[in-house]
Amino acid sequence: MKRIFLGIGILLVIVFSVNYWLPRITLVRNHEATYLFPPSNKKFVSDVFYLIEKRGISELSTKKENRMIQQEMKKLDAKTYDSYQKMMADLTNSLQKITGKHTQIYFYENEEDKYAKFVSYPITSIDKSGIATIVLPSFSGTKDEGKTYVSTVNQFIETNKDAIKGVIIDLTSNNGGDSNVLLASVSQFLPNGNLLTFKGKHDSFTLNLSNTEIKTGNYSYQIKNYPKLNVPVAVMGSNVTSSSAEILLLAITTTVKESIFIGRDTGGYVSGREGYKLYGNVYLGLPTEAIQVYLGLPTEAIQTNDKIVHKIDSPISPDIQTDAPLDTAKEWFSKFTLSTNK
């Protein structure tokens, strides 16, 4: 009988140990927590902060970050909640104190809810002087919708490639979404090679562009091989311009020789963000990489040798501040002899 009770005791220890570590390990490695039993509020919060500690980026020192994690966990533990949903506002506020305003918690009833209900596609035009205007809206659609989004711009460029002498990329109403779709749309104006670096908590990886793919770390996004257009690029932005749109903005203005950012300060969500399924229909958007670019960029940043790491909650300031970015952009093109895009 003692052996039976001993066996049961050992089994319970194993089960509770697995239930303690399994969601944490799967959350960090697979971006989705796996629980043997529904977690208590305390367990749920503890696992989220474990993820923050392992993967979340912060402007805080390691010592201060760890102290903040413990403080915020105690605050949440001291309160009583009937459900995860009622706890989410307080949890989001606690997380943002550590990993910044780009940190968000979402509720999706099913996978389809993660995609936008209505997808807006790019609007393109070209004037008599050969200045093309490409309005890139936010994008959070399906894979097929992404292909349509990219091909809308690609086909416009192919049709007008001999006439385009300069391009205005309008990001004023773009608050982010799929960065690969945005980059693929205007890849013909970008040079091949490393565009920027994503700097994580424990590692870093480059965003690399070639004729046939956009490679971010080990992930590859295939693009069609179109000829490059070597023309001046003006990017228009506003306080709405955020997240992936800011990443695109940085990629253009730090790698295209004749480029300029015109408009107003961006939203200041400059970080690589990853999605995590916490439990049930609760998802977390967590900033996990800062953006590292070459020196010379007129933004608030932390200098590290020959590069700078953009602060995750700081906006990108334009080269020219104006509420009339389109007119200012066209005026900027007048300094060039717009005769060729070869």
C-alpha positions, 0 to 999 in steps of 0.5 A: 500500500505504501508503494501505491501511495508513493507511486501516486505521490511521484506521479502527482509531482511529475504531473504538476512539474510538467504543468508548471514548465510545459506552458512556459517552454512551449510559449517561448519555443512554439509561440503557443502555451500548452497547459495540462489543466486550465491555469489559475489567474496567478499561473497565467500571469506568471507564465506571461511574465516568464515570456517577457523575461525570456523574449521581451525587449525593454529600455530598462536595465536588466536589474530594473526590468527584473524588479519591475516584473516582480512588482507588477506580478505582485500588484496583479496577484493582489487583485481578484478577477472573475475571468482572464478578460477582466484581468487583461486591461491591468495586465496590458498596462503592467506589460507596457511599463516594461516592454513599451506601448507596442505590447498588446493583448488581443482576443480572437474567437478563431484564426480567421479573426486575426486577419482584417475583415476588409483589406485595402490595396495600394493606390498608384498613379504617375504624373506627366513628369514621371513622378510615381505615387504609391499609397501603401495602406496597412495590411493584415490580410491572408496569404492570397490577399498579400499576393494581390497587394504586392502584385498591385504595385509590382504590375504598376511598376512594370507597366511604367518602369520606363517612365518612372523617374522618381517615386513617392511612397505614401505611408501616412495612413499605414499603421503596420501589419505584415512587413514582408508584404510592404517590403515586397511591394516596393522592393524594386526601389531598394538595393539588395543586401542587408537592409537592417538588423533585428536585435533581440534580447539574446541574439540578432538577425538581419533583414536581407533582400535579394532578387527572389526573396526577403529573408528575415533570420531563417524565414524566407518570403518569396518575391518575383524577380523584377529589375531594380529602378534606381530613382530618388525616393520620397517617403511621406509619413505621419503620427499614424505611420507605425510598426511595420510601416516604420520599419519600411521607412527606415529600410528605405531612408538608410539604404537608398542613396537619394531618399528623404522622409517628409511629413510629421513624426511617426507613431513610435512603435519601432520594434519587431513584434511577435505573436503568442497564443497565451491561453484560449482566445487570448493572444499577446503581441510582444516586441522582441527585437529592436531595429538596428540601422547604420549611423547617420539616421536623424532619429533618437537612438542608442549608439553602438559602434558604427550602428544605432539601435532605435529606441522602441517607443521613440518616433522617427522624425522626418527630414522635413517637417510639414503638413503638406508632404505631397507638395514638398516631395514634388518640390524636392524632386526638382533638385534632380535631373529626372531623366533616367531610372537605369 
